[in-house]
């Protein structure tokens, strides 16, 4: 009985963390409703539109109901002439499939480890991150669609330099770590207890993985925990009553965001309000199941557990993902860091 209650608490924490992570973006978009119209238009103009981000003539385009977003945290913005992706240079440290079912107030978020060993269309087997590095949004979308059988409706990427600016606009973020974290490779160390981080240190924290026992899977959990703290800081700061700070945050976010060219301002606002209405009890978060890490062609990769993940995507489309997560123990442990 006690173990059952413990599992329930862990599932609730995972849902809350995932919701707060997404809420960090939701707040930024929805909050513009309280800003003068000319500023709202400015923020929308700041957001880059990626022409051709979504593959054309996709057989899966109408395969499932609802709305699906592929969310990416990119490690290179690029410049005004090239955009937020350059062949062979940009990587994707965060890859999340956000699914909002049709005629339902639920939402689902499935995280893809960047080291997942998958079939990349036209390139053979590779890490899923390589799909983005070599072919940008279009190839990553195709890879996720073929892997999951889920049609992607929209794509959004946030550049990590913008992440730094957003943290700094909040005045930094404090994390209460249950354990000390040390990366001997880089000499980075965070003691147990409260750690106040500015944007630069926060970026090191969410991207570092060499000091983690679980490597990429542990880093996924760490990113979710930090974004949860970031969202809580934004809520506690009462940004709506401080127009200058709100403007700095929204400017940093919008200047660092890129979406597919089909996602206009109305699309972004509708998605934000939909997530805002979802609430923590109707948000489900999961990470793809993996087997033991493996070395392939001199690279450390994560093999996906197809026997579990195939059923996960079916459950996602049929609005029974929570039951599937409970059965297979796929919920993230938000309290385990390091």
C-alpha positions, -999 to 999 in steps of 0.1 A, spaced: 0 0 0 28 24 9 47 15 -23 15 22 -43 12 57 -27 49 64 -34 44 55 -70 14 78 -72 34 107 -57 62 101 -82 37 101 -111 21 133 -98 55 150 -95 65 140 -130 32 154 -144 37 186 -125 73 190 -136 63 184 -172 34 209 -170 56 235 -154 83 231 -181 57 236 -208 40 264 -188 73 283 -189 66 287 -227 28 290 -222 32 319 -198 55 337 -223 30 334 -251 -3 339 -231 11 368 -211 13 389 -243 -24 393 -240 -18 418 -212 7 438 -232 0 466 -257 -10 453 -292 21 468 -308 44 448 -285 24 416 -292 31 421 -329 67 428 -321 71 395 -303 55 376 -331 77 394 -356 107 383 -336 98 346 -339 116 331 -369 95 311 -394 112 281 -409 101 275 -445 99 238 -453 103 226 -417 74 201 -423 78 175 -450 53 179 -478 30 152 -492 33 131 -460 12 99 -461 7 103 -423 -6 138 -424 -41 128 -416 -33 95 -398 -43 106 -363 -66 132 -348 -55 160 -325 -25 183 -327 11 173 -324 41 196 -319 77 186 -321 96 208 -296 134 211 -298 161 228 -277 188 237 -302 225 242 -293 231 268 -320 211 297 -331 229 306 -362 226 342 -376 201 364 -393 210 351 -428 212 314 -420 186 309 -393 186 287 -363 201 256 -380 232 250 -400 241 217 -416 266 198 -396 266 222 -367 233 225 -350 223 198 -325 191 191 -306 197 186 -268 160 184 -261 134 166 -282 98 164 -270 67 153 -288 37 172 -275 3 156 -283 -30 174 -277 -59 150 -284 -89 160 -304 -120 168 -282 -101 163 -250 -86 186 -223 -57 162 -219 -21 166 -232 8 143 -235 46 149 -237 70 122 -248 108 129 -245 132 114 -270 168 109 -256 192 126 -280 214 95 -281 186 72 -291 198 49 -319 171 51 -347 165 48 -384 171 82 -400 154 83 -435 180 82 -462 209 79 -438 205 45 -421 210 40 -384 222 70 -364 216 89 -332 183 109 -334 203 140 -327 221 134 -360 189 138 -379 186 174 -368 223 180 -372 225 168 -408 190 176 -421 175 202 -398 138 203 -388 125 185 -419 146 154 -414 140 153 -377 103 155 -382 104 127 -408 125 106 -384 101 111 -355 71 104 -377 85 72 -391 97 61 -356 64 68 -339 37 66 -366 25 100 -353 20 129 -377 37 161 -367 15 192 -372 40 219 -360 76 223 -351 92 247 -326 128 253 -316 143 273 -288 180 284 -290 200 279 -258 214 314 -259 179 326 -255 175 302 -226 204 320 -209 188 354 -215 154 342 -201 170 330 -169 189 363 -165 157 382 -171 142 364 -142 171 374 -120 184 338 -119 169 306 -107 175 287 -74 175 249 -73 174 229 -40 195 198 -49 190 166 -30 226 155 -37 259 171 -47 266 169 -84 302 169 -98 315 166 -133 352 156 -131 356 162 -168 348 199 -167 354 205 -130 318 217 -125 304 212 -91 270 219 -74 267 212 -37 237 196 -21 211 223 -10 203 256 -26 222 267 -57 214 300 -73 222 300 -110 224 328 -136 218 321 -172 253 309 -180 255 284 -151 220 273 -157 229 263 -193 258 243 -180 236 226 -155 209 215 -180 234 204 -207 261 186 -186 258 148 -186 293 134 -182 290 134 -145 257 115 -145 253 78 -139 224 76 -163 239 99 -190 212 111 -214 182 98 -194 194 116 -163 199 148 -182 163 147 -195 151 145 -158 175 174 -149 162 196 -177 126 190 -165 134 198 -129 152 230 -138 124 242 -161 100 235 -133 120 258 -110 121 284 -138 84 284 -142 78 287 -105 102 317 -104 83 333 -132 50 328 -113 64 340 -80 79 371 -96 45 385 -107 58 395 -140 25 409 -152 29 438 -127 65 445 -139 62 455 -176 99 461 -181 110 426 -168 81 410 -186 92 427 -218 128 415 -213 116 379 -208 93 379 -238 118 396 -260 145 370 -251 120 341 -257 107 354 -290 141 364 -304 153 329 -296 123 309 -310 118 294 -344 86 277 -356 74 261 -389 60 286 -414 24 273 -409 24 284 -372 10 319 -372 3 340 -341 -32 326 -337 -18 290 -338 8 298 -311 -18 315 -289 -43 287 -293 -17 261 -283 -7 282 -253 -42 286 -241 -50 249 -246 -20 239 -224 -30 265 -198 -64 250 -196 -51 215 -194 -39 217 -158 -15 194 -139 -39 165 -135 -45 162 -172 -9 164 -183 11 132 -188 49 130 -194 70 101 -204 104 93 -218 110 66 -244 120 33 -229 156 22 -235 176 -9 -230 213 -10 -219 236 16 -235 257 3 -264 289 12 -283 284 13 -321 311 24 -344 329 40 -315 299 59 -303 279 55 -271 243 52 -280 210 42 -264 190 14 -279 152 19 -277 130 -8 -263 107 -12 -293 85 -37 -275 76 -10 -250 77 21 -272 55 7 -300 27 3 -275 34 37 -260 27 55 -292 -5 35 -297 -16 44 -262 -7 81 -269 -31 82 -299 -59 64 -280 -58 86 -249 -47 58 -226 -11 68 -221 -13 72 -183 -23 36 -178 4 25 -201 30 46 -182 18 31 -149 20 -4 -163 56 -1 -177 70 23 -150 79 50 -176 73 81 -154 103 103 -147 116 105 -111 118 143 -107 136 141 -74 165 120 -86 193 144 -97 229 131 -102 
